[in-house]
Amino acid sequence: MQSLSPCESIGELQQELIEFRRDLHAHPELGFQERRTSGLVAGMLEALGITVYRNIGKTGVVGVLRGKRYDSGRMIGLRADMDALPMQETNSFGHASTVPGLMHGCGHDGHTAILMGAAKYLAKTRNFDGTVIFIFQPAEEGLGGAKAMIDDGLFERFDCDAVYALHNWPGLPAGMIGINSGPMMAAADRFEVVIQGRGGHGAHPYQTIDPVLVASHIITALQSVVSRNVSALDAAVVTVASVHAGDPLAMSVIPDQAKLVGTVRTFRHSIQSMVEQRMRGLIEQIALGFGATASLTYQKIYPATINTPKEAMFVADVATELLGADKVVRDLQPSMGAEDFSFMLQHKPGAYFRLGQGGAEGGCYLHNPNYDFNDAVIPTGAGMFAALIEKSMPLSR
C-alpha cells in the first residue's frame, strides 16, 4: 500500500486546523500582545509531546522536536508569524473578528495553523534524522518580532542550520508555490522631513518663509531620486505618504513648520545608501534655496529579504516533487513589500516562499478589510513545511 504524502496526511487533519485558524481569526491580537494566541500554540505543542519554550521575544513560542534519530546533529527551523493588524474587518461570516479595530488581514492566522499542522504531522511520524525548531513569531507587522526573538537568544539557544518561512499570496493560484533564489521582499525604511520656515498672514506671504511651498518643491524633487539616480535594471521606491502643515480651519495662516513622512524600498544596500544620501542633499539644498531649513530623519526598519540560492533551490525542488512542476514558479517576481523574516536570513541560510491562495481577482488582497485566509491551502502549506524537514534531514542517506 502506497504511503500518503505529507499533504495528504495533513489533509486528514484539515477540519481541526480550519477550526483552529478561524478561532485565531475571530480573536486577533496585535504584535507583542499575542498572549491568547501564544498560549493556545504552546498548549497544543505540549499536547503533542513537543518541548516548548515560551516568551522568547516577549510573546514568541518555540517548539523543539527530535526525529526518530538525531545523530546527524542537524537542526532546521520553521517559522510562522502570529500577529494581526490594527484595522476594522468588514466581513460578516461567522469567524469574523470579535475585537473592534483589529483584524487578521494578512493571513498570519493561516500561517500559524499551517505550522501547527506540520507540527502535528511531524510529531506523529518523526520520519527524520535531526531536530526541528517550530518558531511561532510575534509582531511581524512593523514591530520587528523576528529581531526581538534573535536578540532574546533564538539562534544561540537553537542553532539552526537553515530556516524557512512562507506567506500566503493572493496573486498566485491556490496551492501553487512561488520562490526565487535572491530578493523576495524589499528593505523598508521610514523617513521624516521637518521643514522650518517663518509663519505669517496668508495675505502677506512676502513677510514669511512658507514651509508649505518648500514642502511642495521637496515632494516633486524626491520623485527624481529613483528616476534619475537608479538604473532601470534595479528597483527602488520613494513614497511620500503623509504631508502635514497648518490648520484646515486657518485658511489665512501660513504655518512656520511642515512635516513629510514616507517610505523607501530597495533590494540592494548600495542603492539604499545612495537613495538616502541623495534625499538628504536635495532636502537640505531646496530648503536653503527658499531661506528655510529642513532636516531628514532616516530609519532603516526592515532589511531586504534575500533567499540563499541553495536553500531556495531546495524549496523549489521539494515543491516540485511534492506538488508537480506545474505548481511551482521558480522565478517569482520580488515584492516591494517588506518582511521581518529578513532578520533571520541575516543570521542563517534559508528561504522565504509564497503559498498561492488565490482571490486577488475578486479583490481579496492582503491588508484589505474583506480579506480572509483560504483554508483550502492549509494542507499544502503544512505539507511543504513537513517535506522540507523530511528531505533536509532524511533518515536514510
N, C-alpha and C positions, 0 to 999 in steps of 0.2 A: 504494500500500500504506500502510495506516494505521500510524503510528509507535506504539511501545509507550509506555505511561505509565511514569513513574519506578518505580512499584510493580511493574509487570510486568517491566521491565528488571532490577530488582534481584532479582526472583523467580528469575531465571536464575542468580543467584549464591547462592541461599539455602543450598544444601548446604555450600558452603565457609564461609559465615558461621555456620551452625549448628556446624560443627566448631570454628571459632574460639571461638564463645561457650561451647561445652562444655569446651574446653580451659581457658578462663578460670575456668569454674565449678569445675573439678577442682583448680585451683591458686589459691585465694583469697589475697589479701593485704590487710592492714589499711591504714588511712589513713596516708599518708606513708611506707609501706613497699612501694608498688606497683612495685618495681623490675623484676620479671619482666614484669608487665603492661605497664608503660610502655615497656619495651624492645621487646616484641612490637609494640605500637602504632606506635612510632617507625619500626621496621624496615619494617612493612607500608606506612606512609605514604611512606617514602622510595622503596620499590619502585614506587610509583605515580607517582613524579616530583613529589611534593609536598614543598615546602621544610619542614623540621622544626626545631623549637626544643625542646630538652629541658630538664628540671629547672627549669621555671617553677613557682613554688610548691612547691619541693622535688622532687616526683616527677611534676609535671604535664608534659604534652606538648601542643604547639601545632603544627598544620599549616597552611600557607598555600598557597592555590591560586588562581591568576588564571584568569579565564574567557577565552573566545575574544577578547573585548575587555575592557578595564578603564579606558576613558576616562571612564566615569561617575564614577569615584572612589569608588563605594560599597563598603562593606565590611560583611559580615554574619557574625556569629558563631553557631556551633552547638556546644552543649556536651553532653558525656556524662560521668557520674561513673564511677570505676573501682574503688572500694574495696569490700571485703567487711565482714562483721560478726564480732565475737567470740562465735560461738555454734556449738554442735555440730549438724551435719546428721544427720538420721535417715533420709534417702533411701538406697536401696540400688542405684540404677541405675548404669550404667557410668561416668557422668561425675560421680559424687558427689565431694565434697571429699576430697582426699587429705591435707589438713592438719588434724590433730585440733584441735578448738576453734575453727575458722574456717570460714565459710560465706558464699557469695553468697546471702544470704537476702532481699535486696531487689531483685534483678534488675539490678544495675549491670553484671554481665557481659553481659546482654542490651542494655543501653543502649550499652555500648562497641561491641558487634557492630553495632548499628544505625547508629551514627555512622560506623563503618568501612565499612558498606555504602553509605552516602551518599557517602563519600569515593571509593570505587571507581567509583561511577556518575558522579560529577561530574568526576573526573579523566579519565574516558574521553570524556565528552560535552562538557564545558566550555561548555555552552549557556547562558552568562550573561555579563553585562557588569559586571564588578567583581571583587571578591576575597572568597573565603570563608575564614573562620578556623575551623578544627576545634579545639575546645578539649576535650582529654581531661583531666578534672579529678580530682585525688586527694582523699581524705579528706573526703567529704561527710558521713559518719556521725559527726557531733558534733564534728569537729575543725576545721571551717571551711576546707576546702581552697580554696573559691572566694575567700575573703578573702585567703588566702595567695598565690594567683595574682595577685590585684589588687594586693596590697602589693608583689609582685615585678615590677610594671610591666606587667601584662597589657594594660590598655587604653591605656597610654602608648605601648606598642610596636605594638599592634594596635587602632587607634582605630575600633572597630565602630560602625556607625550603629544597629544593633539586635542583640540576642542572643536565641536561642531554645533551649529545653530541653524534654525530655519525660520522663515517668516512667510506667512500666507501672502498671496499675491493675486488680487482680483483680475489683473491684466493677463494672467495665464489661465488656460482652460483647466477645469477642475482635475486634479490628480496628476498634473504634469510637474516635472522638476526643472528648475532653471538655475544655471550657475555659470560663472566664468572663472578663469584662473588668475584674475587680477582684481582690480577695483570692483566692488559690488555696490558700495554706498559712499557718498562724499563726506569729506570733513565738514563739520558745521561750526561756523564761527558767528559770534554776535558782535555787532559794532554799535556804538552810540556816539553821536556827534552833538556837542553843545556849542552853539554859536552865540557869542556875546556881542551885542550891539549897544545902541543907546535909544531908549524908548522916547515917545513923544506923541504929539497930536497928529492924527491921521490927515488933518487938513494942512499940516505944515511939515511934510516929510523931509524937507531940506534941513530941518533942525535936528534930524535923527540920523542914526545909522541903523537902517532897517534890517533886522536879522531874518525876517521872512523873505526878503529879496535875496539875501545871501544864501539862505537855505535852498531857494529855488534854483539858483545857479549851481550849487553843490550837487543837488539831486541830478540835474542834467549832466554835469561833468562826470559823475560817477558811472553813467551809462557808457562812457568811453573806456573805462578801465579794462573791461573784458574785450570789447570790440576792437580796440586799438593796441592792446598790450599782450593778449593771449593768442597763441597760434590757433587757427581754425581747426587744427587737428587735436587740440586739447579741449578741456571743458572747464568752465568756471561760471559762477553766477554771483552777481552782486544785486541784492534787492533791498531797497528802502521800503520798509513795511509800516513805518509809523512816522508821522510828522505832527509835532505839537508846538504851537506858539499862540500866545494871546488868549483872549476870552471871546467866544462866539457872541456874547451879549454886548461886547465893547467894540462896536464897528469903527469907532474913530480913535482907537488907542493902538498905536504901534508899540508892541512889546519890546522889552530890552533883551529878550533871550528866545531862542528857538532850539528845539531838540529833534534830532532824527535818530531812529533806531532801525536796524535791519540785519540782514544775514549775508554771509559769504559762503559759497560752497565750492570746494575744489577737491581734486584727487591727489595732486602732486604737491609735496611740501615746497618745492621751488616756486610753483605758481602761487601757492598760498602766501608765501613770504613776499613775493613781488606785488601781489594784489594789495596786501596791507601797506607796503611801502608807497605804492602809487597813490592809494587813497589818502594816506597821511599828507603827502605832498600837495595834492590837489586841494584838499580841505583847508589846509593852513594858508596856502597861497591865494586861493579865491577869497577867503575871508579877509586877508590882508589887503587885497586889492580894493575892497569896499570900505576899508577902515575899521573892520571888525576883527575879532579874534575867534578862533574855533579850535576845539580840542577833540581828538579822536580817542575813544577807549575801545580797544580791540581785544576780545576774549575768544580764545580757542576752546570751544566747548567739547566737541567730539572729534577725534581723528578720523581719517578715512578708513573704511572697512575694506581691507585688502586681503583677499584669499591667497594662501600659499599654493603655488602651482601643483605640487604633488598631492596635497590633500583635496584640492578642487577636482583634479582628475579622478581621484579615488571616489569622491562623491558621485561624479558623473558615471563612472564605471559601475558602481554599486547600483545606482538608479537604473541603468540600462539593463543589468542582469535581473533586477527585481521587477521592473515595470515594462521593459521593452524600449528599444531605441527610439520609437516614435513618441515616447512620453518624456523624452529628455532634450532640453535645449542647453547645449554646451557653451554657447557664446551669448548668453543673455546680456542685453544692454544694461550697463550700470544705471543706477538711480542717483539723482542729485539729493535725495533724502539722506538722512544720517541714522546711525545705529551704534549704540554703545557697546555692542559685541566687539567693536573695533579695539577697545582697550584690551580685551582678552587676546585678540590676534596680534597685539604688540608684544605679548609675553609668550605666546605659544603658537606653534603651527596649527593651522586649522582652516575651516571653510564655513561660509555662510551661504545658504542656498534658499531659493524660493520654492514654495509649495503652491502650485496653482489652485485657486479656489473658485475662479470664475466670478461672474456677477458684475464685472465692470460695464458690460454692455447695457445693464439695467440700472446703472448709476450707483451700484454698491461699492463705493470706493472706501479706502482706509480714511479714518478721521472724518467720516461722514455721519450725520446723526441718524441715518437709517441703515447703517452698516450692521451686518451680523455675520459671524463666522459660519462657514459652510461645514456642517457636521459630517457630511459625506466623505470628506478628505481626511478625517482623523486616522483611520487605519493606514492610509498611505503615508502620512507623516510619521506616525509611530513606527510603522514597518520600516521606513527609511532609517530612523534612528537605531532600531534594533539590528538591522542588517549592517549598518556601519560598525557596530560593536562586534558582531559575529565575524565579519570579514576582516576587520583590522586586528582582531585577537583570536584567530581560529584555534580550535582545539587540536587539530592535526595540521602540521606544516609540511 
